[in-house]
């Protein structure tokens, strides 16, 4: 597979995060404009988000790794899959892309470019949900890389689709997306004051998954392996 230079990888991260956020925000706006049923609106929001993740990871993964998520970039830097000197660039690209995505969705639906959200999302249950959501996402990625790399787009898309429904927070699992959703006072928004709790929970969940799966994915040494090592 061809290796892409840093500028191309950062543009891919901006583009992917922007399209992801435009889908999250835009589908939420569309859903609430078509129905007053919150459950049905959430279902529409869910299906669009899961579907676009499959597409984005498939087409941009070969370029940048398709992180679109500072928590994912952090665990890759911690595991030395991403050079630590590039972590800052990835995170900035993801936050910038998220903001662009919100503005894009607002333009498509003739809303002000930025409207700070007033939707309250806070409390222990919400924070714990975000920790669980991000733990699961990172676990899916790490195990997918280990066992079935070609399936990662589907694994991530399906996990987030499920996460919308089994977590109290609707599974943001992404600090950049959470930031971008603070810039919209629509269905998918989050009050800016609630971001720090989400960010801390997401990072904690990601690091916990890295620690557990670093151990879990190490195969046990067989007697033949131990014998070979002893001879060396």
N, C-alpha and C positions, 0 to 999 in steps of 0.2 A: 504494500500500500504506500502511496506517495506521502511524503512528509510535507506539511504545509508550514510556512513561516509564521511568526507570531502575528504580524498585522492581519493576515488572512484569517487566522484562528480567532482573533479578537473581533473582527467584523462578523464572523460566523456566530459568535456568542451574542453580539449585539442584535443581529438579525433574528436569531432563534428566540431569544428572550422577548424581543419586541413582538414577534408573531404569537408567541405563547400568551403573553399578557393581553394582546389585542383580542385573542380568542376568548380568554377568560372574561374580560370586561365586556366585550362586544356581545358574546352569547348571553351574558347575564342581562344586558340591556334589552336584547331582542326577546328573550324569554319573558321578561316582565311586561313587555309591551304587548305580548300575545295572550297572556293568561294572568289571572289574579290568583291562581293556585300556586302557593309557594313550593310545594313538593314537585309539581310539574315543571316549574321554572328551574328548580335545582337540577332536575333530571336533564333538562336541555343543556344547562350549563356544564353538567358533568360529562355528557356524551361528547360535546364539542371539545372540551379540554383533553379528555383521554385520547380522542381521535387525532388531534393536532400533535400531541406528544409523539405518537407513533410516527407520524410523517416527519416531524422536525428531527427526531433522533436518527431516523433512517437516512435523511438526505444531508444533514450537517454533522452527524457523528464522525464520519471519516475525515472531516476537516479539523474540527476543534475538540472532538470528544463529546460534543453536545451536552455540556454541563447545564447551562442556563440557570445555574443555581450556586450561589456562594458557598452553601453548606457542602455541596458535592465537590466543588473545587478545593475547599479546605481539606476534605478527607483524602483527596488525591494528592495534594501537596504533602500532607502528613505521611502518606504511604509512599511518597517519592515517585508517584506516577506522573505528577506535574511538577516541574521545577519550581521551587519556592519563590524564585525571583519573578516568576510569571503570575503568581497568585493574585497580586494586587491588580494587574492588568485585567485578568479574568473577572474579578469581582467588580471593578469599575465598569467594564463592558456590560456585565449583567444588569447592574443597577441602571445604567444609561439606557440599555435596551428596554428594561421594564417601563421606564418613564415614557419612552417613545411609544411603546405599545398602548399605554393608557391614553395618550394624546391622540393616537391613531384611531382608537375606538371611539373617542369623543367626537372626532372630526366626522367619522362615518355616520354617527347618529345625531349630528348637528347639536352637540352639547358644548359648553365652554371647554377650552383646552384642558384646564385643570380645575377640579372641584374637590377640596379636601373632604374626606369622608366623615360623616357623623355617626356611622354605624358602630356601636359598642361591641367589642369582642375582647373580653378580658375575664380574668378569674382563673382559679386553679384548674378547673376542668378543661378550659380552653388551652391553657399552657401545657398541661399534661397531654392533651390530644395532639398538640403540635410536636411535642417530643416523640410521642408514639409514631405519628405520621412520618416524621423525618427519619427516625430510626428504621422504620420499615422500608422507606424508599432507598436509603443507603444500603440496607441489607440486600434488597432486590438487585441493586446495581453490582455490589461486590460478588454476590453469589452468581449472578448472571455472567459476569466477566470470567469467573472461574469455571463455570460448567456449560454455559450456552450463550456465548457472546452475540451470536446473530439474532437471538431472541430478545435482546435488551430493549429495543424500541417497544415491542409488545408488552414485555414484562413491566416496564415503567408506566406505559400508558394504562394498562389494566390495573396496576396497583393504585394509581392516582384516581382512576374511575371508582374503584372500591373505596378508597380513602375518603372521597367526598361524602360517603354514606355511613361509614362505620366510625368516623371521628366527630366529636362535637364541634370541632373548628372547621369542618369541611376540608381538612388536609391541605393547608397552604404548602407546608413542607419546604419553603423556599424564601429566604430573607429578601431577595430582590423582587420577587413577585408580591410579597407582603407590602414592601415599600410602594410598589407601583399601584397596588390596590388601595393604598391610603390616599391616592391622588384622584379617586373617583367616588362621588357620592351616589353610587348606583348599587345595584343588587349585590355585587361582589366586593364592595368596599370594606375598609377597616379604618377605624379612627386612628389618626397618627399617634395619639397618646398611648395607644395599645401596642404599638410596634415593638418596644423594647422587650416586653414579656414574650412575645412571639419569637423574636430573634434569639433570645437566650435559650428558649426551649428547643428551637430548631437546631442550634449549634450543639447543644447538649445531646440531643437525640442522635445527631450525625456522628459525633465523637464516640458515643456509647456503642453504636453499631460497628464502627471501625474497630474498636477494641475487642468486641466480642467476636466479630467475624475474622479478624486477623488470626485469632486462635482457632476458631471453629473450622476454618477452611484449610488448616494445615493437616495433611494426612498423617496417620500414625506411622511410625517407623517399624518396618517389618523386621523379623529376625535376620533375614538375608541382608537387609540394608545395614543393620547394626554390625553384622559380621564383616561386611565390606569396609565399613568405616573403621572397624578395629584393625583390619589389615593395613589400612593407610597410616 
